[in-house]
Each structure stands twice: as C-alpha cells, then as structure tokens.
Amino acid sequence: MMRRLFLVLTVALALTAGDFEDGREMFNLGHYEKAAKLFEKACVAGDKRGCYALEYMPSAARQARSDYQAVSKKYEERCRHGDAAACFKLGVKYNYGLGTRQDYRTAVTWYQKACEFGDGEVCYKLGRHYVDGKGVPQDYTVAGKFFEKACAEEVPAACAWLGYLYGHGYGFERDDKQAAAYYQKACEKGDARGCYYLGHMYDKGIGFRQNYAKAAELYEKACASGVADGCSGLALLYQYGYGVESDEKRAMELYGKACDLGSDEGCRFYRILKGAGR
C-alpha cells in the first residue's frame, strides 16, 4: 500500500511539470487568468517554477500585453533603484520565457542585481546557473561564491551545495571538514540533501570516525523528506545490521520507497530481496 502511495505521489509531481508548461503557454498567448490558475496549481503541488512565475504575474496577469510591457519597464526602473524583488521578477520573466523569448543570459543579469541587493534565494539561483552552465559558462568557483552569499542569508540548499563543492574539490580545494560543516548547517536548516550527504560521510568514515548509527539517523531524516539515496543508504544499514538491528523486511520496504522515488539502485535491491522470498 505504501509503495503504491509513493508511486502516486511521484506521478503527481511529474504531472505538475505539465501544469507549469501549460501555464507558460497560456501566458504567452495572453490568457493570463488561465495561466495564473495553472501556475498556482503547479506551485501548490510543489513545482517551484509555478511559484516563481506567480511572483512575477500578480500585477501583470490580468492586464493587456501592452500594459504588461509597461509593468516590465516599471520593474526595470525599480530594479535600478535597488529593489531586489523587482530584479528577481525580471529574472523570472527571462528564465522561464514569460511574455518573451526564454533567455538565460538576460535572466542571470537581473538575478545578479537582485543578489547584489541582498536576496539570498536569488544568489542561490545564480549559483545553480553557474553549476549548470545556463546562460553563463560553467564555473564552480563563481558558483561557490554565490552559494556562500546565499548560505550566509540562511538558504539551506546553498549550504548543501557548498558542502558538495568542498567535498568533491569543485571550485575549492577539497576540504572534508568544511564540507561536513556546510552539510550540518544545511541539514539543521531543513535541507534533506544536506542530511543525506552528511550521513554518507559518517557511513563511509569520510572526515569522521565511521559511525553507522549516526549515518542511520541522518539517512532517516533524508529518506523521510523524499531523498531516494537516503532511503537506499538506510536500507543497506538495515539489511546488514550496521548501526541498527538487522531487519531485512524493513530493508526491503526502504528499497521499495527508494525505487518509487526514482532510484535504479533501490529498484534493483528491492527485486533482489523480494526474489529471495524475504
């Protein structure tokens, strides 16, 4: 029953991507009311793109395209006078192609202004652009600088990314202690990937003395928040009794959850345990 529920949730999240794309199409056709409803639906279902689009739309969605362009000019003027929110909304416009051609490079320009004016969330988005090479050359060092700004502004995902860069030597000299510190901060602030990566360090004895019980605790947090790797890691500990009491039934359940969350490894181990009649 639980596996079926997770499968339904996974499918539902996939469908929200269609709500956003449909909303963007309606927006660019000038059907702003329909677009707003689709963006709101996507946002409520967990698609952040829908939320970002709604940030841009409120004062423009119900106006004619000419009025909408006038609103864009107002945002440009406000941005130039230090309004971080206005800069962010302009970045959203170009990042997602709302009423204009999608243009990552121009989006980055506006996001950078918003970041300079102290918007940590936008600094994080900029860091992701430099990691992914969207509109800018891929550059982990520059990404790290934006993540540092965002992490200082208490954006947990940025702290997790900093941990990842330090832990893998991308853009910085590899430093396991720094990686662990950033993962710890991210996890404490609610970023599930941070919990998973910190758990992995305890699991493998990277930067710490190996501690399976601590790894299990952190994997549990990550898994509960929908991180497939956290579920797989915790399943392995239950399968072999590392840091927890051995429980192959629980291990199979966790592998099944990881599978439903999209982990090929979880699917493979779930089939193995199920085939063994456990």
Secondary structure, DSSP 4 states (H G I P E B T S, - for coil): -HHHHHHHHHHHHHHHHHHHHHHHHHHHTT-HHHHHHHHHHHHHTT-HHHHHHHHHSTTTTTS-HHHHHHHHHHHHHHHHTT-HHHHHHHHHHHHHTSSS---HHHHHHHHHHHHHTT-HHHHHHHHHHHHHTSSS---HHHHHHHHHHHHHTT-HHHHHHHHHHHHHTSSS---HHHHHHHHHHHHHTT-HHHHHHHHHHHHHTSSS---HHHHHHHHHHHHHTT-HHHHHHHHHHHHHTSSS---HHHHHHHHHHHHHTT-HHHHHHHHHHHHTT-
